[in-house]
């Protein structure tokens, strides 16, 4: 009977470990919808009009035709804050290649403006409420978590989705593949 219990416990632990691993993959890995763009969802992105850190209203369509890296984030999100310095460096390095970063914050304008100054953000930051989380969900953020980043090619198709921190090497590879 003892060996049966040992086997049963081992099987249960193995099932829990596999479940935890799969859940972790879903939380921090690439979305299963990667590479799929739905026209209505992209239209929603292009038509999105939000205030920048100076209160000026902008639509995402302003950057259409560029390789666009759209990062959904918030000042209260620790992983968001962790990845943004790399985005600043990448924007500086890749701007001449037609790459444009745009941050869309689910936050308050004053907090975003202070954060942008603190980190010397060199790309546009747009500010919205929790409705930007709904937009990110339409674009493939299946669990509505932050940070969430999409890469859009020059033709307006989403070529990459990333939930969690998007590492610079991975982003460079995605951009190199579509440049």
N, C-alpha and C positions, 0 to 999 in steps of 0.2 A: 504494500500500500504506500510505503514511503517513496518508492521510485515513481509510482504513478503521480503522486503529489508533486514531486520534483519536476517531472516532465510537464505536467499541467502548468506549474508556475513558470517554467522556462518558455512554454508556448505563449502564455499570457504576456510575459515580458516582451517576447519577440514581436507579438502583434502590437503592443503598445509602442514599442520602438519604431516599428515600420509606420504606424499611424502618425507618430510625432514627426518622423522624417518627412513624410508626405505633406503634412500640414505646414512644416517649416518651408518646404519647397514652394508651396502655394503662397505663403506669406512673403517670402523674400525673393522668389525667383521670377523669371519672365512669365508674363501672363500667357495662358494657353491660347488666347486670341491673337497672339503676336503674328503680325503679317497680314491680318485681316482688317480692312477698312470698310466701314459701312458709310455710304454716301450721306445719309441723314445725320450720322454722328459727326462726320467731318464738316458738314454744313453748320452744325451747332458750334463746332470749334471756330470756324472762320467767322461766324457772326457774333461770337462772344465779344461784348463790349464792356470793358471794365476801366476803372480809373487807374492811372499809374501813380507813382509815389508823390507826384506834384498835383494830383487831382485832375489831370488831363484825361479825358475819355479816349480810349484806343480800342480798335478791334484787332483781333488776332490776324485777320485778313491782311493787315498792313504788311506782314512779313511773308505773305504767300509768294512762292517761287524760290524761297531760300530753303536750304536744308534747315529745318526747324527743330530745335530741341525744346520741348515744352515740359517744364517741371512744375508739378503741383506740390505745394509745400506750405508750411506755416512756421512762424517764429517760435512757437512752443514745441515744435517737433525736433527732438534731438538728432535723429538721423538726417533730417533735412538740413539742419545747421552744419552737420558734419560734412555733407557732400558739396555744399555750395562753394567753398573756397576752390575746389577743383574745377567747378564750372566757370568760375571767374578766370582761372588760368586757361582753360580750354577756349573760352570765348575770345580771349586775347590772341591765342595761337591760331584759331581756326576762322576768325572773322574774314580774313582775306580770301578764304576758300568758299565764301558764300554760306557759312554756317551762322545761324542766329539762335541764341538762347533766349527764352522768354520764361520768366517765373510767374506762376499764377498762385497767389497766396490766398489761403482760406483764413483770413486774419483781419486785423484792424489796420487802417492806413497809417496811423501814427507809429505803430509798432514796426510795420514793414519799412517805413521810411527811416526810422532810427537804426534798424538792423542793416539796411542797405548802406547807410553811411558808415556804420561800424565795420562792415566787411568790405567796403569799397566795391560794391557790386557794379559791374561794368556792362550789364545787360538789362533790358527792360523788366520791371516788376509790375505786374498788374494785381490789383487788390479786389477781392470779392469776399462774400460771406461763405456760408456753408453750401451755397448753390454751386460753387466751383467743385466741390466734392461730387455733386451729382453729375457735373460735366465730365469729371475724370472717370466716373463709373460708366458713362456712355462710351468712353474711349477705351475701356478695357480694364479699369480698376475694379475688379470684381468684388473686393472686400472693402472698398472705400477707405483705404488706409493711405498714409503719407510716409515718405515721399513716393510719388508716382511720376514717372517720366515717359514721354513718348518721343520718338524721333520720326519726323515727317520728311519724306523726300521732296524733291523739287516739283514733282507732279502732284503733290498733295496726298500721297498715300502714307499711312502709318506703316513703317518698316520695322519698328521695334517698340516694345512696351516693357517697362521695368517697374516692378513694385519693390520698394526698398532702395537702398543706396545703389546708384549706378556708378560703377568703378570707371575711372578715366580710361584705362586700357580697353575695356569692353566698349565704351562709347566711341573711342577712336576707331576701333575695328568696324563698328556699325557704320560710322560715317565714311570710312575709307571704302567700304563695300558699295556705297551709293554715290560716291563723288565722281 
